[in-house]
């Protein structure tokens, strides 16, 4: 199994997960918060294309995550997975019913060479779900808009081999920013976004010898810096901050293979 970010941040989020066994291959796109043209360009940069996608999973309805999902799935006849709550928030009566599939917290989804475990998270959206993915051997956690690390989420994240982890903001940068007080309260609240310090605490609680890769993601352009996020995670992992990859808004990330 391998994964890469196609771009991560308030300007758009998309992650590609691929698993293959023998001649079969499964490609899952988790979120697609870009225009169809831009998403296609980013897929091509990663060596993929809309036609290669097995399914799309949308974590929640915010624009930087859902983007062109409905148009993409309709045009290329790709199955769309999301929660009923997310669908109520964005549903389109013209969407082809046969392409729509509903996911529920903890209810396993068999998708080709991948098995998906949706995780309910306390983000300020309508039934947001993030994912734990496995290919039968290795396990990947994808967490971009967490709110706070609830006990149920922490329990579901144990034993991961790799993780894409939200590191949204540095608390001091956010508190001293020009953001309105109401927006600061939302971001800092239990249904907002993880700070670097919170992400480091979550990582500490999930840490074990088999964890190979931690990719920092969903950094705020104004209220965080890659070196701050990397330093927070490196302190937990006991490595140099230069060894912590950070997903970029424009360039995403390299592919990471989970051996």
C-alpha positions as CSV (number, residue, x, y, z in Angstrom):
1,X,0.0,0.0,0.0
2,X,1.1,3.5,-0.7
3,X,-0.3,7.0,-0.4
4,X,0.4,10.6,-1.4
5,X,-1.2,14.0,-0.8
6,X,-2.3,15.9,-3.9
7,X,-2.5,19.1,-1.9
8,X,-3.4,19.9,1.7
9,X,-4.7,23.1,3.4
10,X,-7.6,25.5,3.4
11,X,-7.1,25.9,-0.4
12,X,-8.1,22.3,-1.0
13,X,-7.4,18.7,0.2
14,X,-7.1,15.4,-1.6
15,X,-5.2,12.2,-0.8
16,X,-4.6,9.2,-3.0
17,X,-4.3,5.7,-1.5
18,X,-3.3,2.8,-3.7
19,X,-3.1,-0.9,-3.0
20,X,-2.4,-3.8,-5.4
21,X,-2.3,-7.6,-5.2
22,X,-1.0,-9.3,-8.3
23,X,-2.6,-7.8,-11.4
24,X,-5.3,-6.0,-9.5
25,X,-5.0,-2.4,-8.3
26,X,-7.3,-0.2,-6.2
27,X,-7.0,3.6,-6.1
28,X,-9.0,5.5,-3.6
29,X,-9.3,9.3,-3.6
30,X,-10.0,10.7,-0.2
31,X,-11.5,14.2,-0.6
32,X,-11.1,16.3,-3.8
33,X,-11.3,19.9,-2.8
34,X,-10.2,21.3,-6.1
35,X,-11.8,22.1,-9.5
36,X,-12.0,19.2,-11.8
37,X,-9.4,20.6,-14.1
38,X,-7.0,21.2,-11.2
39,X,-7.7,17.8,-9.6
40,X,-7.0,16.1,-13.0
41,X,-3.7,18.0,-13.2
42,X,-2.7,16.9,-9.7
43,X,-3.7,13.3,-10.4
44,X,-1.5,13.3,-13.5
45,X,1.4,14.6,-11.5
46,X,1.0,11.6,-9.2
47,X,0.9,9.2,-12.2
48,X,-2.8,8.7,-12.1
49,X,-6.0,9.9,-13.8
50,X,-9.7,10.2,-13.0
51,X,-10.3,7.0,-15.1
52,X,-8.0,5.1,-12.8
53,X,-9.9,5.8,-9.6
54,X,-11.8,2.9,-8.0
55,X,-13.8,5.2,-5.6
56,X,-14.0,8.6,-4.0
57,X,-14.5,9.0,-0.2
58,X,-15.6,12.4,1.0
59,X,-14.9,13.1,4.7
60,X,-17.3,16.1,5.1
61,X,-19.0,18.8,3.2
62,X,-16.6,21.8,3.6
63,X,-15.6,23.2,0.2
64,X,-11.9,22.5,0.7
65,X,-12.8,18.8,0.9
66,X,-15.7,18.2,-1.4
67,X,-14.7,20.4,-4.2
68,X,-15.6,18.8,-7.6
69,X,-16.6,15.4,-6.1
70,X,-20.1,15.2,-7.5
71,X,-19.0,16.4,-11.0
72,X,-16.0,14.0,-11.0
73,X,-18.0,11.0,-10.0
74,X,-20.8,11.7,-12.4
75,X,-18.5,12.4,-15.4
76,X,-16.3,9.3,-14.9
77,X,-18.9,7.0,-13.3
78,X,-16.9,6.6,-10.1
79,X,-18.6,5.3,-6.9
80,X,-18.9,8.0,-4.2
81,X,-18.8,7.1,-0.5
82,X,-19.7,9.6,2.3
83,X,-21.9,9.8,5.4
84,X,-25.6,10.4,5.3
85,X,-25.1,13.6,7.2
86,X,-22.6,14.9,4.6
87,X,-25.0,13.9,1.8
88,X,-27.8,15.9,3.5
89,X,-25.5,18.9,3.5
90,X,-24.5,18.7,-0.2
91,X,-26.8,16.3,-1.9
92,X,-27.8,17.0,-5.4
93,X,-31.1,15.4,-6.7
94,X,-29.5,15.1,-10.1
95,X,-26.7,12.8,-8.8
96,X,-26.9,9.3,-10.2
97,X,-28.2,7.1,-7.3
98,X,-26.3,4.0,-8.4
99,X,-23.0,5.8,-7.7
100,X,-23.9,6.8,-4.2
101,X,-22.8,4.7,-1.2
102,X,-23.3,5.6,2.5
103,X,-20.6,5.0,5.1
104,X,-21.1,4.7,8.8
105,X,-18.8,5.0,11.8
106,X,-17.0,1.7,12.4
107,X,-18.8,-0.1,9.6
108,X,-16.1,-1.7,7.4
109,X,-16.1,-1.1,3.6
110,X,-14.5,-3.7,1.3
111,X,-13.1,-1.9,-1.7
112,X,-11.0,-4.0,-4.0
113,X,-7.6,-4.5,-2.4
114,X,-8.5,-2.0,0.4
115,X,-10.6,-2.3,3.5
116,X,-11.8,1.0,4.9
117,X,-12.8,1.7,8.5
118,X,-14.7,5.1,8.8
119,X,-14.1,7.0,12.0
120,X,-16.5,9.6,13.4
121,X,-14.7,12.7,14.5
122,X,-15.8,15.8,16.4
123,X,-15.3,18.4,13.7
124,X,-17.9,21.1,13.0
125,X,-19.6,19.5,10.1
126,X,-22.5,17.1,9.4
127,X,-21.4,13.6,10.4
128,X,-17.8,13.9,9.4
129,X,-15.9,10.7,8.9
130,X,-12.2,10.1,8.6
131,X,-10.5,6.8,7.6
132,X,-8.3,4.0,8.7
133,X,-7.3,2.0,5.6
134,X,-5.6,-1.4,5.3
135,X,-4.5,-3.8,2.5
136,X,-4.7,-6.9,4.7
137,X,-1.2,-6.3,6.1
138,X,-0.5,-2.6,6.7
139,X,-2.7,0.1,8.2
140,X,-2.9,3.8,7.3
141,X,-4.7,6.6,9.2
142,X,-6.0,9.7,7.4
143,X,-6.9,12.6,9.7
144,X,-7.2,16.2,8.3
145,X,-10.1,17.9,10.2
146,X,-10.2,16.3,13.6
147,X,-11.6,18.8,16.1
148,X,-10.1,17.0,19.0
149,X,-8.6,13.6,19.7
150,X,-11.6,11.8,21.3
151,X,-11.1,8.6,23.1
152,X,-12.9,6.6,20.4
153,X,-10.7,8.1,17.7
154,X,-7.5,7.3,19.7
155,X,-8.7,3.7,20.2
156,X,-9.3,3.3,16.4
157,X,-5.8,4.7,15.6
158,X,-3.7,2.2,17.5
159,X,-1.3,0.0,15.6
160,X,-1.0,2.2,12.5
161,X,1.9,1.8,10.1
162,X,1.6,5.3,8.6
163,X,-0.4,8.4,9.3
164,X,-1.4,11.6,7.5
165,X,-2.0,13.9,10.5
166,X,-3.5,17.4,10.7
167,X,-1.2,20.0,12.1
168,X,-3.4,23.0,11.4
169,X,-2.0,25.8,13.5
170,X,0.5,27.1,16.0
171,X,-1.6,28.5,18.9
172,X,0.5,31.6,19.5
173,X,0.5,32.5,15.8
174,X,-3.3,32.0,15.7
175,X,-4.0,34.0,18.9
176,X,-1.8,36.9,17.6
177,X,-3.3,36.8,14.1
178,X,-5.8,39.2,12.5
179,X,-8.5,36.6,12.5
180,X,-11.8,37.7,14.1
181,X,-12.3,36.5,17.7
182,X,-15.2,34.3,16.6
183,X,-13.0,32.5,14.1
184,X,-10.2,32.0,16.6
185,X,-12.7,30.5,19.0
186,X,-13.9,28.1,16.3
187,X,-10.5,26.9,15.3
188,X,-9.3,26.5,18.9
189,X,-12.5,24.8,20.1
190,X,-13.1,21.1,20.5
191,X,-14.8,21.0,17.1
192,X,-12.3,23.0,15.2
193,X,-8.7,22.0,14.2
194,X,-5.7,20.5,15.8
195,X,-2.8,22.6,16.8
196,X,0.8,21.4,16.4
197,X,0.9,20.6,20.2
198,X,-2.4,18.7,20.0
199,X,-1.2,16.7,17.0
200,X,2.0,15.9,18.9
201,X,0.0,14.7,21.9
202,X,-2.1,12.5,19.6
203,X,1.0,11.1,18.0
204,X,2.5,10.2,21.4
205,X,-0.7,8.3,22.3
206,X,-0.5,6.3,19.0
207,X,3.2,5.8,19.0
208,X,4.6,2.3,18.7
209,X,7.6,0.6,17.1
210,X,5.8,-0.2,13.8
211,X,4.8,3.3,12.9
212,X,6.9,4.1,9.8
213,X,5.7,7.4,8.3
214,X,3.9,10.5,9.7
215,X,3.0,13.1,7.1
216,X,2.0,16.5,8.6
217,X,-1.0,17.9,6.7
218,X,-3.7,20.7,6.6
219,X,-1.3,23.4,7.7
220,X,-2.8,26.9,8.0
221,X,-1.1,29.2,5.5
222,X,-1.3,32.2,7.9
223,X,-1.1,30.5,11.3
224,X,1.5,27.8,11.0
225,X,4.8,27.1,9.4
226,X,6.2,23.8,8.1
227,X,9.2,23.9,10.4
228,X,6.9,24.4,13.5
229,X,4.7,21.4,12.6
230,X,7.7,19.3,11.8
231,X,9.5,20.2,15.1
232,X,6.4,19.3,17.1
233,X,6.2,15.8,15.6
234,X,9.9,15.2,15.5
235,X,10.1,15.8,19.3
236,X,7.7,12.9,19.7
237,X,9.4,10.6,17.2
238,X,12.9,11.4,18.5
239,X,14.2,12.4,15.1
240,X,15.3,15.6,13.2
241,X,12.5,17.9,12.0
242,X,14.1,17.5,8.5
243,X,12.9,13.9,8.6
244,X,9.3,14.9,9.0
245,X,7.5,15.3,5.6
246,X,4.9,18.1,5.4
247,X,2.2,18.1,2.7
248,X,2.2,21.3,0.7
249,X,-0.9,23.1,-0.5
250,X,0.4,23.5,-4.1
251,X,2.6,20.4,-4.5
252,X,1.1,17.9,-2.1
253,X,3.7,15.3,-1.2
254,X,5.7,12.4,-2.7
255,X,4.4,8.9,-2.6
256,X,5.0,7.0,0.6
257,X,5.1,3.2,0.4
258,X,4.2,1.3,3.5
259,X,6.3,-1.8,3.6
